[in-house]
Structure formats: C-alpha cells, structure tokens
Amino acid sequence: MSQEVVAKRYADALFDIGQEKSKLDTFQEEMKTLRKVTLENRSLESVLGHPRIPADRKKELVTSSFKGFSEEVLHTLHLLIDRHRTDIIVPLADRFLEKVHIHQGVQEATVYSVRELTEDEKQRLSRTFAPKVGKDSLIIDNRVDPDLLGGVRIRIGNRIFDGSVRGKLDQMERELLSANNRG
C-alpha cells in the first residue's frame, strides 16, 4: 500500500479521535511540532527506521523526546514503530493538518514581499484573498524576496496571485514580445 494511503488512514483516525475528545487544537500543535522536528532532524527518522534498534528503545526515545504530547499522538507514534511505518510521520502530519484546516475553513498561503509584513497587512491579505479560494481565512507564511521590487506575490495551494512589480514587468515584456512576433 502506498505511503500516502497509509498516512491518510492514520491521519483520518487521529482526526476522528481528536474531534471525539475535543482535542483537535492540541493534536494540531503536536503534529506541527512533530513534523518540524522530523524534518529538521533526519537522524531521528534514521534511528526510528533502523532495523537493529529494538522497538522498545525507539518507543522510549519517542516518549522522552515528545514529553508532554497527548497520549493519543504518542500511541499513534508507537503504532507506527510497531508496524515499521515511521517513514510516514511527515505525510501523516501533513494530511492531519490539511484535514484540520479544511475543518476550520482555513488554508495556508505563502506571501512573498520585499519586506516583512505587519500583522495588520497579513490580516488584510487574508480577508481579501481567502474568499477568492473559498476559505474563511488564510494562515500566512511571509517570505521576504527583494527581487520583487515591490508589491506581493501570493501562493495559495496551486494558485498564484502576482501583484508584484517584477511580475507586472515580466507580463509587459511578454506582451511586447508577442506583439513584435505578430507584427
């Protein structure tokens, strides 16, 4: 079975438990942390996947590393260890967070700007662009890109809204080139 299918099943089960026990917010924070730690520490993934390290030692490592995590999330991690599926931790976290965002009516967006945006600017962008993608609000990840010259470029899922000076200059160049090719 593919990694994505298995990750989806675990994420769906954890989401259902979170809803049932009113712990979605807790699980969401824990899954964000788990995802970040796993991506930033590739050695953790190799230790958890190592065939010569006993499952009990791996479980002890997970329990001590993620002290304070909910019993349900730790239990899920222990199941992944027992079933030799620790390779799906990141896809599981991604799928879980995606389900929570859908449930909450939010979506992540990457906003590229020449300078760091203020909270007020982020909120205005969220109010403006969330309805364009059918969401209530956006979780904005602001990235500074001095090549834009001015304005912003927003990526929401697979859609890009380009209001940057660089984007407008590129568009003008394409239009001029196509006009020259026709005439």
Disulfide bonds with the S-S distance in Angstrom:
none
